[in-house]
Amino acid sequence: MKLEQKLKKMTPKEKASEMFNKFFNLYPNQDAQFIAIECCLISVNELIESHLLLTTTHDKEPTIRCKRYWQEVKEEIEALYKP
């Protein structure tokens, strides 16, 4: 199954929540929420940067849609933590 097909099954909010839960469970202490969000943001930023590189070598339309998806995931992750 292609990545694009997998992403269509999850909304950006669902993906953000899934990523957060994976990192949150790694750090069972009082700072777990902050650490999990920071790890998610680092991961998503890496994905966005890699999509920028791909637009120069592959078909741009699917890559642009994936980049847009990950931008929305990033916004949902940022919304999880409001200081």
N, C-alpha and C positions, 0 to 999 in steps of 0.2 A: 504494500500500500504506500502510495506517495505521501510525503510530508504534508502537502497541501490538502489531501483528502483527510488525513488525521486531524489537521487543524480545524477543518470544517465541522468536525464533530463536537468541538468544545468552543464555547464563547471565550472571548478574552478574559472575562471575569472568572469563568470556571478554570481556565488555565492558570491564571494568577493565583487562585485559591489552591489549586493542586501543587504548584511550585512552592508556595508559602508553607503548606503543610509538610512537604518533604524536608525542607530545611528546618522548620520549627522543631520537628521531632529529633533532629540531630543534637540540639543544645537544650537539654532539660534544666534550665535555670531561669532566673528572673529576667535576664536579658534576651531570652530566646526570641521574642517577637522582633526586637530591633535587629538582631543578628540575622534572623531568617529573611527579613525584608531586604537588608543590605546584600545578602547572598543572591536573592532573586534579582535584584536590580543589576548586580554585576553580571549575572548570567544573561539577562535580557539585553543588556548593553552590548555584550559580546555577540549575541545573535544579530542584533541590528547592524553592528559594524560589519559582520561577515556578509550580510545581505547587500550592503553598500559595495563591497568588493565584487560580489557576484553579478551585479548589474552591468559590469563592464565586460563580462565574459560569456554570459548566458542570455537566454530570452528574458527580456526585462519585465514583461507583464506579470508572470507568476511571482517573480522575485519582489516586485513592488507590492503585490497583494500580501505576501508573507511579511514584508517589512512593516506594512500598515498594521497587520495583525499583531506583531510583536510590540509595536508602538502602543497599541491599545492595551495589551497585557501589562506593559510598563505603567501606564496610567492607572490601571486597576491595582497594581501592587502599591504604587504610591498612595492610593486612596486608603489602603489598609492601615496606614500609620499616619495619623494626623497629630503632631505634637501639641 
